[in-house]
Amino acid sequence: MSVIHDSDALADSDEMAAIDAFNDKLQAQGSWVFAGGLAAPEASTVIDNRGESPVLTDGPFLETKEFVIGFWIMEAPDLDAVLQLAAEGSRACNRKLEVRPIR
């Protein structure tokens, strides 16, 4: 699940507490694999080594109002269970989530 962010504001203390509680729930029920937060796109470097030498560019790959600010990797028995967890995670972090399976 990718956490989609759309403002300059980072999570406040209430959101962080809700995220921590959600993470604790995932761990307790055995769904937790890994989670992490990401820095803002301005902190990124894009590397393109498809040519003769690598080209490094500071800043985001795409200019957009929404961007991935974090993610959860979890195990669930089926899509319905994942979507239920995503609804809870969206509430906890107060942001939209995108769900995709790992291939």
C-alpha atoms as a printed R data frame, in Angstrom:
    type eleno elety resid chain resno       x       y       z
1   ATOM     1    CA   MET     A     1   0.000   0.000   0.000
2   ATOM     2    CA   SER     A     2   1.393   3.371  -1.006
3   ATOM     3    CA   VAL     A     3   0.546   6.411   1.096
4   ATOM     4    CA   ILE     A     4  -0.426   9.318  -1.167
5   ATOM     5    CA   HIS     A     5   0.359  12.815   0.125
6   ATOM     6    CA   ASP     A     6  -0.936  16.077  -1.308
7   ATOM     7    CA   SER     A     7   0.297  18.938   0.854
8   ATOM     8    CA   ASP     A     8   3.426  20.398   2.423
9   ATOM     9    CA   ALA     A     9   2.275  19.431   5.924
10  ATOM    10    CA   LEU     A    10   3.767  16.319   7.450
11  ATOM    11    CA   ALA     A    11   1.930  14.028   9.850
12  ATOM    12    CA   ASP     A    12   1.097  15.677  13.152
13  ATOM    13    CA   SER     A    13   1.414  13.968  16.538
14  ATOM    14    CA   ASP     A    14  -2.189  12.671  16.463
15  ATOM    15    CA   GLU     A    15  -1.654  11.135  13.011
16  ATOM    16    CA   MET     A    16   1.656   9.605  14.088
17  ATOM    17    CA   ALA     A    17  -0.036   8.058  17.146
18  ATOM    18    CA   ALA     A    18  -2.790   6.614  14.924
19  ATOM    19    CA   ILE     A    19  -0.188   5.270  12.465
20  ATOM    20    CA   ASP     A    20   1.757   3.668  15.336
21  ATOM    21    CA   ALA     A    21  -1.452   2.032  16.622
22  ATOM    22    CA   PHE     A    22  -2.252   0.736  13.116
23  ATOM    23    CA   ASN     A    23   1.293  -0.639  12.787
24  ATOM    24    CA   ASP     A    24   0.926  -2.352  16.186
25  ATOM    25    CA   LYS     A    25  -2.335  -3.944  14.995
26  ATOM    26    CA   LEU     A    26  -0.702  -5.196  11.785
27  ATOM    27    CA   GLN     A    27   2.151  -6.721  13.775
28  ATOM    28    CA   ALA     A    28  -0.184  -8.319  16.338
29  ATOM    29    CA   GLN     A    29  -2.337 -10.000  13.670
30  ATOM    30    CA   GLY     A    30   0.653 -11.184  11.622
31  ATOM    31    CA   SER     A    31   0.013  -8.968   8.572
32  ATOM    32    CA   TRP     A    32   3.088  -6.756   9.042
33  ATOM    33    CA   VAL     A    33   6.031  -7.266   6.689
34  ATOM    34    CA   PHE     A    34   7.576  -3.789   6.460
35  ATOM    35    CA   ALA     A    35   6.649  -0.105   6.401
36  ATOM    36    CA   GLY     A    36   8.538   3.092   5.801
37  ATOM    37    CA   GLY     A    37   8.168   6.782   5.289
38  ATOM    38    CA   LEU     A    38   9.783   8.643   2.420
39  ATOM    39    CA   ALA     A    39  11.220  12.142   2.222
40  ATOM    40    CA   ALA     A    40   9.521  14.741   0.058
41  ATOM    41    CA   PRO     A    41  10.151  14.519  -3.708
42  ATOM    42    CA   GLU     A    42  12.491  17.514  -3.569
43  ATOM    43    CA   ALA     A    43  14.971  15.298  -1.703
44  ATOM    44    CA   SER     A    44  15.108  12.776  -4.544
45  ATOM    45    CA   THR     A    45  17.683  12.084  -7.217
46  ATOM    46    CA   VAL     A    46  16.687  10.464 -10.510
47  ATOM    47    CA   ILE     A    47  19.300   8.163 -12.071
48  ATOM    48    CA   ASP     A    48  19.082   7.197 -15.751
49  ATOM    49    CA   ASN     A    49  21.825   4.792 -16.806
50  ATOM    50    CA   ARG     A    50  20.262   3.641 -20.056
51  ATOM    51    CA   GLY     A    51  22.819   5.496 -22.177
52  ATOM    52    CA   GLU     A    52  26.604   5.537 -22.314
53  ATOM    53    CA   SER     A    53  26.955   6.976 -18.821
54  ATOM    54    CA   PRO     A    54  24.594   7.616 -15.919
55  ATOM    55    CA   VAL     A    55  22.705  10.896 -15.792
56  ATOM    56    CA   LEU     A    56  21.781  12.101 -12.298
57  ATOM    57    CA   THR     A    57  19.095  14.747 -11.899
58  ATOM    58    CA   ASP     A    58  18.123  16.381  -8.605
59  ATOM    59    CA   GLY     A    59  14.467  16.544  -7.757
60  ATOM    60    CA   PRO     A    60  11.414  14.481  -8.533
61  ATOM    61    CA   PHE     A    61  10.931  12.369 -11.628
62  ATOM    62    CA   LEU     A    62   7.497  13.932 -12.147
63  ATOM    63    CA   GLU     A    63   6.088  17.285 -11.093
64  ATOM    64    CA   THR     A    64   2.763  16.506  -9.463
65  ATOM    65    CA   LYS     A    65   0.528  17.667  -6.625
66  ATOM    66    CA   GLU     A    66   0.280  14.141  -5.195
67  ATOM    67    CA   PHE     A    67   3.215  11.902  -4.388
68  ATOM    68    CA   VAL     A    68   4.100   8.747  -2.448
69  ATOM    69    CA   ILE     A    69   5.206   9.696   1.081
70  ATOM    70    CA   GLY     A    70   5.345   6.191   2.556
71  ATOM    71    CA   PHE     A    71   4.294   2.588   2.169
72  ATOM    72    CA   TRP     A    72   3.280  -0.603   3.918
73  ATOM    73    CA   ILE     A    73   4.131  -4.102   2.765
74  ATOM    74    CA   MET     A    74   1.840  -6.623   4.353
75  ATOM    75    CA   GLU     A    75   0.474 -10.116   4.021
76  ATOM    76    CA   ALA     A    76  -3.234 -10.807   3.807
77  ATOM    77    CA   PRO     A    77  -5.283 -13.840   2.816
78  ATOM    78    CA   ASP     A    78  -7.119 -12.081  -0.019
79  ATOM    79    CA   LEU     A    79  -7.925  -8.750  -1.672
80  ATOM    80    CA   ASP     A    80 -10.947  -8.129   0.558
81  ATOM    81    CA   ALA     A    81  -8.742  -8.349   3.652
82  ATOM    82    CA   VAL     A    82  -6.197  -5.982   2.099
83  ATOM    83    CA   LEU     A    83  -8.890  -3.466   1.190
84  ATOM    84    CA   GLN     A    84 -10.222  -3.554   4.765
85  ATOM    85    CA   LEU     A    85  -6.704  -2.924   6.091
86  ATOM    86    CA   ALA     A    86  -6.240  -0.147   3.529
87  ATOM    87    CA   ALA     A    87  -9.411   1.554   4.753
88  ATOM    88    CA   GLU     A    88  -8.084   1.400   8.321
89  ATOM    89    CA   GLY     A    89  -4.644   2.607   7.230
90  ATOM    90    CA   SER     A    90  -6.133   5.511   5.286
91  ATOM    91    CA   ARG     A    91  -8.061   6.574   8.373
92  ATOM    92    CA   ALA     A    92  -4.963   6.221  10.573
93  ATOM    93    CA   CYS     A    93  -2.637   8.310   8.414
94  ATOM    94    CA   ASN     A    94  -5.359  10.668   7.150
95  ATOM    95    CA   ARG     A    95  -4.265  10.201   3.544
96  ATOM    96    CA   LYS     A    96  -5.295   8.267   0.434
97  ATOM    97    CA   LEU     A    97  -3.729   4.849  -0.093
98  ATOM    98    CA   GLU     A    98  -3.065   2.937  -3.282
99  ATOM    99    CA   VAL     A    99  -3.078  -0.862  -3.055
100 ATOM   100    CA   ARG     A   100  -1.051  -3.020  -5.446
101 ATOM   101    CA   PRO     A   101   0.071  -6.634  -5.242
102 ATOM   102    CA   ILE     A   102   3.761  -7.439  -5.323
103 ATOM   103    CA   ARG     A   103   4.646  -9.515  -8.326
